[in-house]
Amino acid sequence: MKLFLPFKHPKQMNDERLNFTSLLLVASSVIFISPFFLGMGGFKGNILSLMVLMIIFFIKRGRVSVKSSFSIFFLLFLSLFSMFYWESVTLIKFAIYFYSILFLIFLLSFEDIYKFTDYLSKFLIVLLIGGVIGFVYAYYLGGEAIFSIANEDTRKNGFYLSTFSSTYLNGLIRPSGIFDEPGALSFITCITVALRESLGMRRKSSWILLLLGFITLSTAHAIFFALYFAKIKFTTLKRFMINMFSLLIGLLLLMSFDNPINDVVSYVLNRFAIVDGGFVGDNRSQLLINAYSYLDLKTFLFGLDVNSLLNLSYADKGYAQFCCNPLTPLTHYGIFISLPYYLTIGYILVRSIKYKNLIAFGVFLLLLQRPYVMSYGYAVLIMIYAYSLSLKQKKALV
C-alpha cells in the first residue's frame, strides 16, 4: 500500500452515506474514554475501545498490512527485554492499545479518516456548546452539580446541566464535556483541528472549535490557538500585523464590559501571569523534575518499579508524583516499552520542522504535556493524526 494516498476534494465524496468505520473510530477514540464507562464491570472503556477496533478489522476483511506487522513485531521484540528483566509478561498490556491502532492504520482509506474527522468535529462542537451552557449555568446562574460520577483517579466529576466538570471554585467550573477533566476536552479539540488542517478541511469549523475550546480555560489551548493563528494568518508580515491588530482591538472591546467572554479571556490570560518566578498555569515543571530525579540506567532501560506500575500504586511506595510530562513514559516503562511514544513525537517534530508547520509543532507540544500515545482511545486519535501527516496534502479551504 502506498504511503501517500491520493487527495480527494470533499465534494468528490458521498457526504450523505454514513461511514460505519469512521463512526466506530469516533467511539473507540473519544466516547469510550469517558469516565461513564468505568463502572461497567468487565466491559470498561478500554475493553470496549479494543473490541471496536477488532470490529473495524473485520469490516476491512481482515487484511494485514506488511508495514504494521513489521513495526509491531520490532516493538514487541524490544519489549521482551523488559518482560524478561521484570519476569512479567503482563507488561505487554501497556502497549496493546498502540499496537492495535498501528495494526489498523494502514488499512484505513482517506474517506475513513476524512469522515472520522468530520464526525468528531461535529460531536466536539456539541460538547463545547454544552460546556458554554454549563459554564453560564454554574457561574452566572449559581447552578450546582445535578449529579456526579467518579473519575478513574477517584476525583468527583459533577454534571452541570450540559457538561461535566471536575473543577468547581466559587461557582467557576472548567467544562470537560463527557471527559474526566477540561484538559482532555481541550486536547482532543486541538488534535481534531490539527487533523482538519492536514486533510484540507474547511477552516470555518476549525475556528469555531478553537474559539469554543477556550471555555475549558486551558493554558495549553491558548498556546495551540496562538500557533494556529500564526500559521494561518502569517502569510505575509502585513497581513499578520493587520490580523493581530484586529484581534487585539476585539479583545480590548470585549474586556471593556462585563460579559462571559471577558471572564473566560481574563482567566486564561491570568494563567500566564508570573508569580514567584513561575507561570500561574504551569502545573508540569515539578512533575518533570520529579520524573527526572528517578532516572538512572536501570529506570531508563526497564522502568522504575514494576509492582507499582502494575498496581498503579506509586504513591503507596512513597514515590513523588511524576505524571503528565515527556519523561513519564520513560520513568514508568523504560525505553523498550515506551519507545512508541518517543518515535511518534519525534516523527511529528521532524515533520513540523521540515515543512515549517506550526500546527504540527503545536501537537508536539501538546504531547509533551499529555504523553498519551499509548493510552486507550487517545492512541487512536494521535496515530490517525500522525498518519495524516504522511498523506498527500492539499491547502485547507477557508
Secondary structure, 3 states (H helix, E strand, C coil): CCCCCCCCCHHHCCCCCCCHHHHHHHHHHHHCCCHHHHHCCCCCHHHHHHHHHHHHHHHCCCCCCHHHHHHHHHHHHHHHHHHHHHCCHHHHHHHHHHHHHHHHHCCCCHHHHHHHHHHHHHHHHHHHHHHHHHHHHHHCCCCCCCEEEECCCCCEEEECCCCEECCEECCEECCCCCCCCHHHHHHHHHHHHHHHHHCCCCHHHHHHHHHHHHHHCCHHHHHHHHHHHHHHHCCCHHHHHHHHHHHHHHHHHHCCCCCHHHHHHHHHHHCCCEECCEECCCCCHHHHHHHHHCCCHHHHHHCCCHHHHHHCCCHHHCCCCCCCCCCHHHHHHCHHHHHHHHHHHHHHHHHHHHCCCHHHHHHHHHHHHCCCCCCCCHHHHHHHHHHHCCCCCCCCCC
